[in-house]
Amino acid sequence: MNKKRESLWNAATLENYLDTTEELARKSAAEKNGEHTAENLENIWAGLGDEEKSFIEFLYLSEKRAVVARYDDGLFSGLKAKEMLQIPPGVGTLFMQEFETTYAVPIAVWKKLRDRSDQFFSHDGKEKTRRLEELAERFENQVDALLKAPSSEA
């Protein structure tokens, strides 16, 4: 009865546990940052509709990667399904009576859009201002607020 119990945690088990935990944490961070979407951005972009591309262009020209908008709007749910937008962690339909939520372009996607903007958008100088005004008017009834999402990288 007084026999000492043998531990199930030996050095090999602990090492395996730590490796698995670290790998899961890396995968979770990569998914949160949209790294898998950024890697395939050219293919995803080719599959977007004109309205979807225009909305991402609107965010890019506004220099804001997050937006408060209706949760049930087809444009945003479509972009979310294609992983071009995310609902940030901890955010749901905050304003349940209005069914609004926050959507944000994943950090890695935003960085790639900014780094290779000429591959996705084609305008310069005054044309950018005119295009931003045009897109702002187009999406004004769908967007309640544009937000600069907090991040040191975006």
C-alpha positions, 0 to 999 in steps of 0.5 A: 500500500505504501508503494510510490506511484510511478509518474506518467510524465517522463522527459520524453512525454514532456518533450512531446507535449511541449512540441505539440503545444508549441506547434498548435500555438504556431498554427493558431497564430498563423490562422489568426494572422491570415498567413494561409490566406496571404500565401494564396492571395493571388488565387483567392483574389482571382475568385473574388467578385467585382464588389468584393474586390472594390470593397477591399480596395476601399479599405486599402485606399482608406488605410483602414483594415477594419470596419463596423458593419451589419453582420448579415450583409452578404458582402461581408459574410462572403469575404469572411467565407473566403477568409479575406475578412475575419471577426477579431477574437472576442468580437461577436455581434456586439450590438444585438439589436442592430446585428452589427459586428467588426470585420478586419482584414487579417494582418498577413493579408493586409501586409501583402496587399500593401507590399504588392498593391500594384498587383491588386490595384491600379491607380496613382496620385489624384486618381486614388483620391477620386477612386476613394471618394467613389468607393466611399459613396458606393459603400456608405450604406453598408459601413458604419465605421472604418477602424484602424485595427490595432497592430504593430505590423499592419 
